[in-house]
Amino acid sequence: MVLCFCVMLVFSRVRTYGGRKLDGLFVAFLFFVVALKGFQFLSVGAFALFSDLKKINTDVLIEGFSNKRFYGQFQTFTLPLLAVPLLLSNTKQSTKILSFSLLCCWWLIAVTGGTRGTWLGMSVAASALFICGHSGRRWITWQLPAVVVGVTLYWLLFSVLTGYLGIEVSNFASDRLTTSLSGRGPIWQQAWDMIRERPWLGFGPMHFADIHNPIAAHPHQAILQWASEWGIPSTLLVVWLAGRGLWATFLLVRERSTSDDPTDLLRLCLFASLIGALTQSMVDGVIVMPYSQLWLSLVVGWLMALHVWKGEPAKPNAFIHWSWMGISTAAVLFLVYVVIRDVPHLDERNKLYQQQYGGHFQPRFWTQGVIAIKPD
C-alpha cells in the first residue's frame, strides 16, 4: 500500500511538471495497449472460427491474464478513457472513426469475457456522469452505441456465424448472465466474522489469506477486506478520504460540464474510470491484483495532477517529509528482499502446493496467494 501511494505521487508529479503534452502521450499509450489486445483477440478468434476443430471456447480468446476477471478490471479502467478523442471538438473525423471502432472492439471483448463487475462498474459510472452535466451525457452518448455495436458483433460472430459454420461454442456470454454471488457469500461471511472478532486493528494486512477457505485468498470486497485486515477505525478513515476526493472531483467535473477544454474532458473520463473501478472493487479484487493496483495509482495520481486547488497545498514540515521518505525506502527494500528470497523457488513451491493440497491456485501476489495451511 505504501508503494502504491508512492506510484500515485510519481504519476501526479510527472503530470504536474510535464504539463498537457503528457496527456496526449498517456492517451496514445492507452490506445496502443488496447489496440494490441484487440488485435490479439481478433487474430485468435479468426483462427478459432476458421480452423477444423469445430469447437470454440471463448475463454481462450481472453489472453494475457491468469484470470479473465483481471482482464475485466483492466477494461473497467480503460473503457471510460477510450472516449477522450471522441469528446474533443478538434479531433479529426478519421481519428474519431478509429477511436469509436476501437471502443466497439473493446466492448466486444468485455462481452466475451463476461465479467459482471465491469458491467456494474460502467453502469454506476454512467449514472454518475449523467448527473454531472452536458459533458457527462455526451460521454454516455458515445458509450451506449459502442455497447450496442459490441453486443451485436458478439451475437453475429459467436451465434450467427458459428451456427452457420457448425461450430460449437462453450462459455457463451448469456450463460453468465446470473444474479448469483459466485461463491462470494462464504468469503464475505469469513470477512465479517474477522471484523467482529478483531474490530479495532483487524488481523493485519494480507491475513485474510491466513485463514483457510476453499474459495479465495481475499474476500472480493474492498471495504470488508480493509476492515477485516486493518480494523474498523482505519476503514472509516480510508472511506472518508476516498469520499472527500471523489466529492471534490465530482463538484469540479459538474462545474466545468460545458467546457471543451481537453484537460476538463480527460478529468471527466478519469473520474468515470475511478468510479467504475471502485464500484467493481465491491465485488472483485481491484485493490488486490498488482496490475489493477498500478492502474488505480495511475488514475488517482493523474486526477490529483489535474485538480484545480482552491489554494496552494501546504508544504509538509521536514520531519514529516523525511519520515515519509524513510517509510517509502523501507517498503521498497522489504519488497526487494521478498523478491530475492521467493522468486527463485516459486515453481518448486507451486508444485509442492499442488501435490499436497491439489485444487486450483488462488492468486494474490504470486501465482499462489494463500498463506494458510489446510487443516487436517
Protein Blocks (a to p, Z undefined) as FASTA:
>chain_A
ZZmmmmmmmmmmmmmmnommlmmmmmmmmmmmmmmmmmmmmmmmmmmmmmcnopacfklm
mghiabfklmmmmmmmmmmmmmmmmmpmkbcfklmmmmmmmmmmmmmmmmmnopaklmmm
mmmmmmmmmmnojklmmmmmmmmmmmmmmmmmmmmmmmmmmmmnopacehifklmmccbe
nhmlmmmmmmmmmmmmmmmnonoehilmmpccfkbgcehiaklmmmmmnojklmmmmmmm
mmmmmmmmmmmmmmmmmbcbfklmmmmmmmmmmmmmmmmmmmcckllmmklmmmmmmmmm
mmmmmpccfbdcddddfklmmmmmmmmmmmmmmmmmmmmmmmmmmmmmmmmmmmmngpjd
ddfklmblcfbdcdZZ
